[in-house]
Amino acid sequence: MNKRTVILGATPDSSRFAYKAAHMLVKFGHEIFPVGIKKGEVAGKTIMNDKPDIEEIDTITLYVGPQNQTSLYEYIINLKPKRIIFNPGTENDELIELAQKNNIEPVMGCTLVMLSVGTY
């Protein structure tokens, strides 16, 4: 099943986990929306550098450290995803609580592992 996924912290840098996740999500048939501060492309999609309004998002997979998340809280909540995957190093109690208050499921996990083992 296609889960429309925003990759928050997307990058054209092939050494980064966000890059690897983008390619793996596409390989597994998920529609991706790469959003980040870096310019370029990943997995055939242009990285969006603004905060685009995207409808019917299933998942936000987070690749932005907690110290840089505060300015994204409103954007994340307004996208109304069903869940946010907090990849290792992105865990943030404040955002987790905010997600729960807005009926968004916080998932502590790794997108790459979840895809590999079939729990995505």
Backbone as a ProteinNet text record, in pm:
[ID]
protein_1_A
[PRIMARY]
MNKRTVILGATPDSSRFAYKAAHMLVKFGHEIFPVGIKKGEVAGKTIMNDKPDIEEIDTITLYVGPQNQTSLYEYIINLKPKRIIFNPGTENDELIELAQKNNIEPVMGCTLVMLSVGTY
[TERTIARY]
84.4	0	88.6	59.4	134.4	105.3	208.8	195.5	264.7	183.7	238.9	325	453.8	551.9	629	627.5	711.7	844.3	953.3	1087.2	1134.5	1125.2	1161.3	1309	1385.8	1531	1594.5	1520.4	1568.8	1698.2	1782.8	1912.9	1956.9	2033.2	2089.5	2221.5	2263.9	2390.4	2372	2433.9	2413.1	2468.2	2546	2598.9	2502	2392.6	2299.3	2184.3	2134.6	2024.1	1896.1	1872	1751.6	1753.6	1870.7	1886.6	1855.7	1915.4	1893.7	1745.8	1681.7	1539.7	1454.5	1485.4	1408.6	1410.9	1529.9	1543	1472.5	1482.9	1420.6	1267.2	1216.2	1071.2	1016.6	1085	1042.4	1047.8	1156.1	1172.1	1056.7	1007.7	897.4	760.5	758.2	632.3	560.2	630	567.4	593.6	493.1	508.4	579.8	688.1	765.6	754.6	767.3	768.6	889.5	1004.9	1125.1	1120.8	1134.6	1132.9	1259.8	1333.4	1456	1516.1	1628.6	1694.1	1798.4	1838.5	1936.7	1866.8	1937.3	1882.9	1928.7	1846.1	1884.7	1771.5	1809.5	1711.7	1749.2	1647.8	1669.5	1563.2	1605.7	1514.8	1421.9	1476.7	1399.8	1305	1307.6	1218.3	1301.9	1252	1318.7	1289.6	1393.2	1374.4	1306.2	1194.3	1117.8	1177.5	1216.8	1284.9	1192.6	1068.5	972.6	895.2	786.7	705	576.7	584.8	470	351.7	232.7	110.5	85.3	87.2	70.2	-47.6	-138.2	-260	-239.9	-321.7	-333.8	-199.8	-126.3	2.6	-20.1	37.2	30.9	140.6	263.3	380.1	472.9	525.1	640.4	755.2	861.7	981.6	1081.8	1125.1	1199.1	1349.5	1419.7	1566.4	1621.1	1556.9	1598.4	1621.5	1738.4	1770	1677.6	1659.1	1568.1	1595.9	1722.7	1759.1	1706.3	1670.3	1619.6	1471.5	1403	1263.7	1161.1	1193.4	1094.3	1024.9	1100.2	1042.4	955	957.5	879.9	752.7	736.5	622	489	463.3	335.3	317.1	421.9	416.4	383.3	452.8	431.3	286.8	236.8	99.5	-2.1	21.1	-72.5	-79	25	20.9	-74.1	-107.8	-200.1	-160.9	-35.7	2.1	-62.8	-71.5	-120.3	-13.1	114.3	224.4	349.2	437.6	570.3	670.4	762.2	869.7	988	1022.6	1139.1	1257.9	1334.5	1453.4	1557.2	1650.7	1750.3	1817.3	1817.8	1876.8	1778.4	1652.7	1552.2	1448.6	1461.4	1363.2	1354	1229.8	1205.4	1074.2	1083.6	965.1	859	900.9	806.5	723.8	790	719.2	635.3	684.1	607.3	475.5	482.9	362.6	268	322.4	242.6	172	244.1	185	67.9	89.9	-15.2	-138.8	-119.5	-232.7	-312.3	-248.4	-313.4	-348.6	-357	-394.3	-301.3	-172.7	-70.1	14.1	32	107.3	257.7	327.2	473.3	532.4	624.3	687.6	838.1	895.3	1040.4	1093	1159.2	1205.6	1298.6	1335.9	1422.2	1349.5	1325.9	1253.6	1319.3	1452.3	1521.9	1495.9	1503.5	1478.6	1332.4	1241.5	1098.6	1064.4	1121.2	1097.3	1156.2	1277.1	1347.1	1271.9	1212.1	1147	995	943.8	801.6	707.9	758.3	670.8	639.3	678.2	652.6	504.1
-119.1	0	124.9	216.6	341.8	430.4	465	558.7	687	790.6	920.5	973.4	992.2	1020.6	1148.9	1237.7	1356.2	1319.5	1343	1322.5	1460.1	1484.2	1614.8	1613.2	1694	1690.8	1620.6	1620.7	1556	1622	1543.7	1592.1	1518.5	1588.7	1521.5	1449.6	1451.9	1391.4	1240.6	1163	1017.4	945.8	1015.9	952.1	962.5	1037.1	1062.3	961.4	933.1	837.6	887.6	1018.3	1072.2	1040.7	1045.6	1013	865.4	780.7	635.8	601.2	667.8	642.1	680.8	793.7	837.7	731.5	680.5	578.9	449	411.1	286.9	299.4	415.3	437.5	424.3	485.8	477.9	333.1	264.1	123.7	38.2	71.9	-3.2	49.5	145.6	190.9	302	374.2	484.8	616.6	703.1	835.2	925.1	990.7	1073.3	1221.4	1301.3	1446.5	1494.9	1511.2	1553.2	1702.4	1733.8	1871.6	1893.4	1999.2	2024.8	2159.4	2189.7	2318	2307.5	2186.4	2166.2	2173.6	2228.3	2233.3	2108.8	2064.4	1949.6	1851.1	1728.9	1623.6	1499.5	1419.9	1289.8	1194.1	1078	973.9	1027.1	1113.7	1164.9	1278.7	1327.5	1437.2	1557.8	1676.2	1799	1821.3	1853.5	1882.7	2018.8	2020.9	2143.9	2219	2345.6	2422.9	2514.6	2523.2	2600.2	2499.9	2537.9	2444.3	2419.5	2331.7	2312.5	2247.5	2290.1	2230.2	2103.3	1989.3	1861.4	1789.9	1742.5	1678.6	1529	1475.6	1330.4	1262.3	1315.3	1257.4	1146.5	1031.8	921.6	936.4	961.2	956.7	1074.2	1130.2	1219.4	1140.7	1122	1059.2	1170.7	1179.6	1296	1271.9	1362.3	1360.3	1498.8	1562.4	1693.9	1679.7	1720.8	1708.9	1793.5	1753.6	1824.2	1974.4	2014.2	2155.5	2238.7	2174.7	2246	2218.4	2153.4	2114.5	2220	2304.7	2398	2479.2	2529.6	2612.4	2529.9	2397.4	2309.4	2254.9	2277	2219.9	2249.5	2376.9	2416.3	2351.9	2352.1	2290.9	2141.8	2071.8	1927.8	1898.8	1971.1	1949.1	1981.9	2089.7	2131.5	2035.1	1954.2	1852.9	1738.2	1727.9	1625.6	1482.6	1445.1	1306.7	1210.3	1083.7	982.2	951	959.8	928.1	1006.4	1018	1076	970.3	936.8	845.1	928.9	910.7	977.3	883.9	909.7	829.6	854.6	762.1	778	916.3	981.7	1114.7	1228.3	1196.4	1302.4	1303.9	1214.1	1203.8	1336.4	1376.5	1507.1	1499.4	1499.3	1483	1589.4	1712.5	1821.7	1794.7	1753.7	1725.3	1598	1500.6	1377.2	1410.6	1493.9	1533.8	1614.5	1704.5	1785.3	1695.8	1597.2	1503.1	1429.1	1376.9	1300.9	1387.1	1512.2	1604.2	1628.2	1608.5	1630	1499.1	1391.8	1259.2	1209.1	1238.5	1189.5	1089.6	970.9	867	891.2	906.1	913.9	773.3	748.6	617.3	635.5	571.3	573.7	456.8	487.4	379.8	432.9	345	379.7	340.1	437.6	412.1	299.4	299.9	196.8	57.9	44.4	-84.7	-124.8	-29.4	-59.8	-110.2	-48.2	-93.7	-233.7	-255.7	-384.3	-500.4	-476.8	-587.5	-591.2	-498.3	-502.4	-440.2	-351.3	-287.1	-141.9	-97.3	40.6	58.3
0	0	0	-90	-100.7	19.2	92.5	203.1	163.2	135.7	96	209.8	180	284.3	258.3	358.2	355.3	421.4	350	406.1	451.5	582.1	636	674.2	601	616	496.6	384.6	261.9	214.4	149.6	104.3	-22.9	-108.2	-225.3	-193.1	-68.4	-24.8	-6.4	-94.2	-95.5	28.3	110.2	231.6	349.8	332.3	443	444.2	564.6	578.1	511.8	512.9	447.6	298	237.3	94.8	72.2	155.5	143.1	162.2	259.2	285.9	165.3	102.4	-14.8	-123.2	-152.7	-257.2	-218.8	-92.4	-48.6	-46.7	-6.1	-7.3	-149.1	-246.1	-385.7	-434.7	-400.2	-439.7	-387.7	-268	-208.4	-250.4	-344.8	-403.3	-329.9	-243.8	-171.1	-243.1	-244.4	-304.8	-204.2	-247.8	-155.7	-189.1	-83.1	-93.4	-13.4	-81.3	-9.7	23.2	151.8	198.3	280.5	248.7	322.5	287.5	349.8	324.5	213.4	179.7	73.4	-62.5	-160.5	-296.4	-371.7	-464.4	-545.3	-560.7	-596.6	-620.7	-542.2	-513.1	-450.6	-502.8	-542.8	-593	-702.7	-789.1	-901.5	-869.7	-747.3	-707.1	-665.3	-696.8	-653.5	-506	-430.3	-288.4	-276.1	-203.7	-183.9	-65.8	-88.8	13.5	92.5	50.7	129.4	214.5	270.6	347.9	268.5	167.2	77.9	149.3	108.3	160.5	80.1	146.3	78.3	142.9	61	111.1	136.5	224.7	248.3	273.5	368.9	406.4	508.5	482.7	577.3	682.9	635.1	723	698.7	807.9	799.2	858.8	781.4	835.8	860	984.5	1032	1029.9	960.3	955.6	990.9	1088.5	1136.6	1286.2	1333.7	1476	1562.1	1689	1779.4	1787.6	1779.9	1791.7	1674.8	1565.4	1447.2	1418.8	1511.4	1485.9	1524.7	1622.6	1677	1568.5	1472.3	1365.8	1270.5	1284.8	1196.2	1262.1	1391.9	1464.9	1395.6	1369.7	1311.1	1173.8	1094.1	960.8	971.4	1059.3	1077.6	1117.5	1216.4	1265.4	1155.5	1080.9	976	858.5	838.7	732.3	768.7	896.9	946.4	905.6	930	897.4	996.4	958.4	1051.9	1155.2	1113.8	1205.3	1168.1	1268	1248.1	1291.3	1201.8	1238.9	1286.2	1412.9	1470.4	1449.8	1343.9	1316.5	1425.8	1444.6	1550.5	1546.8	1662.4	1673.4	1656.6	1622.4	1603.6	1715.3	1812.2	1919.1	1994.1	2025.5	2087	2165	2297.2	2382.1	2354.7	2329.6	2305.6	2178.8	2070.7	1945.3	1957.8	2030.9	2053.6	2122.6	2226.5	2300.6	2212	2133.4	2040.9	1938.8	1887.4	1791.7	1856.2	1975.9	2044.2	2069.2	2106.9	2131.1	2004.1	1887.4	1758.6	1688.1	1766	1713.7	1604.5	1619.3	1527.3	1606.1	1549.2	1618.7	1607	1721.2	1714.5	1712.6	1621.9	1611.1	1628.1	1730.1	1745.9	1664.2	1554.8	1468.6	1363	1273.9	1162.1	1034.2	948.8	823.7	744	734.8	657.1	714.3	846.5	910.8	894.2	916.4	903.7	764	661.9	524.1	504.3	555.9	538.8	600.1	717.7	788.6	766.8	683.4	648.7	750.5	836.6	935.3	901	781.7	741.2	715.5
[MASK]
++++++++++++++++++++++++++++++++++++++++++++++++++++++++++++++++++++++++++++++++++++++++++++++++++++++++++++++++++++++++

